[in-house]
């Protein structure tokens, strides 16, 4: 009894803080989204002193072209590209490090270093790199990259490839944030992938190292090559890790703000705009607090759809264990 009381006393502060600063504020935000709170005015009590208008803000939100389809489409493209690239690069790095190469600790730390940076720092670095007047372009131009570029672009057998790259607006020879929307969104994806692929590598590497050596030896005895061992034995064992990685990366991409805001401010135009930036500008620039609250609730619901099933499955698996 004494031990249970001590446990309750230790957990109570964290539980109360979560109740007030998480769930109470979620409820407060939802209430604000149902009002016409569109101006700065002293609050009467704890709730906005504005008429309740129901779901009108949500109807306005989804009728706004900036949010639907622009922001939703940008978020979907960013999420898919970000997850695919991060998983592919992270898995490749994990497989390479799993070979127990010389200097593994050094390479592992180098790959994990970007994860230690905030998205603000990452955005600042990559904005400088992609700036046509600074960064990598200043290193490429003195090397005569423009002459090489012109020669390759005029090489007839490669014309289909250049047509595809031109359609995607990916200039593999001269990087730079241009006025093309697809190039700007691609630049943000590259920056986000650079930061998080090391985290994915660490997750996959831990999963690979968790597979028993007896399983590998049994596959070798059966005549499997190293490639076949990874494809048919080891990688399928990483399915739980893959699910965790996808959920975490998906959650990050759905609430991304600082990386996009620092790199592009949502531009050019609204080409890289995402719901979090629209929410920020609605609240602090246009004073449309109720609309901003509705955006926050929509983001919360989408994030919950991604995270809650994963948490539920984890709890069930722990209970069965």
HELIX and SHEET records of a PDB file:
HELIX    1   1 UNK A    2  UNK A   18  1                                  17    
HELIX    2   2 UNK A   19  UNK A   24  3                                   6    
HELIX    3   3 UNK A   25  UNK A   33  1                                   9    
HELIX    4   4 UNK A   56  UNK A   63  1                                   8    
HELIX    5   5 UNK A   66  UNK A   71  3                                   6    
HELIX    6   6 UNK A   72  UNK A   97  1                                  26    
HELIX    7   7 UNK A  104  UNK A  113  1                                  10    
HELIX    8   8 UNK A  114  UNK A  116  5                                   3    
HELIX    9   9 UNK A  119  UNK A  130  1                                  12    
HELIX   10  10 UNK A  135  UNK A  141  1                                   7    
HELIX   11  11 UNK A  145  UNK A  153  1                                   9    
HELIX   12  12 UNK A  156  UNK A  158  5                                   3    
HELIX   13  13 UNK A  159  UNK A  168  1                                  10    
HELIX   14  14 UNK A  181  UNK A  209  1                                  29    
HELIX   15  15 UNK A  213  UNK A  221  1                                   9    
HELIX   16  16 UNK A  226  UNK A  229  1                                   4    
HELIX   17  17 UNK A  230  UNK A  234  3                                   5    
HELIX   18  18 UNK A  235  UNK A  237  1                                   3    
HELIX   19  19 UNK A  239  UNK A  254  1                                  16    
HELIX   20  20 UNK A  258  UNK A  264  1                                   7    
HELIX   21  21 UNK A  275  UNK A  284  1                                  10    
HELIX   22  22 UNK A  289  UNK A  320  1                                  32    
END                                                                             
